[in-house]
Amino acid sequence: MERHYGMDWLRIGAFAILILYHVGMVFVPWGYHVKTAAPADWVAIPMLLPNAWRLMLLFLVSGFASRMLLAKSPGVGRFLANRNARLLLPLAFGMAVVVPPQSWVELVGQHGYAHDYPWFWARDYFRFGRLDGILLPTWNHLWFVAYLWIYTLALGALLTLRLDLQKGFDRLFGGAGALWVPLAWLLIFQVLLFRRGEETHDLIGDGIAHLAYFPAFLFGFGLAGSRVTMAAFARLWLPCAGLALASYAVVAGVEAAYPGFAMPGRAIAELFRVAREVQTWASIAALIGLAERFLNHDHKWRAMLTEAVFPFYIIHQTAIVLGEHWLLPLHLHPAAEFAILVAGTWGACWAFYLAGREIDWLRPLIGLRPRLAKPARSAREAASASGVA
């Protein structure tokens, strides 16, 4: 299949936004592993701009990328074997090595845990139980990787049925249905039938999340093979962007009037839920349309950034949590604290990726392909290289 550079850029941008969003979690009064000294209510308003659609977009672009990987694989079995290695190894490494500092910082800062990190990792982290209500060991932000692996297995099972569903996908989403059908799905399942609440990220008891993210993953897989749907998004991007901004204005207005989601009655709460789901899909539709119309071209940095996003994702939250843990005793102004945390997080992400890609045994653990062995040179080539005629 022909590579879609616009969707590469969209994937890069989605992960970049997610990293900035998690930095913002330090400063907003929502629950997080570490918080600034005085979280501000107003931070919730810009945070709600990507809050609705950031994760669904990640699953959609992951489904799109899965279709591209399948097209390069000799069969479904090889595709699944590749995805198992590329997802399970980083998940296991992340849970054992990358994530534990997050739990330690949370226990120290919010639960009065008295031991240092080496003690925590050696004595408490692998307890397979709860410590002050925190489940250990855990995957924290790597829940996305676990869900993506499960969705990939489910996709593999569907592929073995050899159903030809692409024509139906094209008919359903090849026009205005690209906007209205997914939006109707969200309104029915996230508002009408189930009132969307907090996601648990525990895999088993997270049905409301699966009803959003697994269809988004499958939609991305179908989108990768549908030129008519991509063309529909390209045509609809401007009205979709207007609808996304209008619905966000409602969401932000409710939050400004009733900080902390303290809605005074059911009518306001329902208005918020409906506006949030409209914002979700209208934003994603507009972004896909922009990727198709304006971003479908290559650049010398694209290949490296595309490779870097997964290692960035693996390390970024640990960098944020540790960075804020070290910054808190300095009592800095929030603006300085934010600037240092953003710069430090990006620096840590780049260091993790650039160093990790040069270490052969580490590459698979941070989500990179194993380095290809250089082909052996013939005797004539070796003699020529050494200057021997």
CORVENUR-V975552 format. One record per helix or strand of 2 or more residues. SS is the DSSP state (alpha for helix, beta for strand). FROM is the first residue (numbers start at 1). TO is the last residue. If there is no record, write none. Layout:
# CORVENUR-V975552
SS|FROM|TO / SS|FROM|TO
This chain:
# CORVENUR-V975552
alpha|5|24 / alpha|43|51 / alpha|54|71 / alpha|76|98 / alpha|100|111 / alpha|117|127 / beta|129|131 / beta|134|136 / alpha|140|160 / alpha|166|173 / alpha|177|192 / alpha|207|223 / alpha|227|257 / alpha|259|261 / alpha|266|294 / alpha|302|328 / alpha|334|356 / alpha|360|366 / alpha|379|385
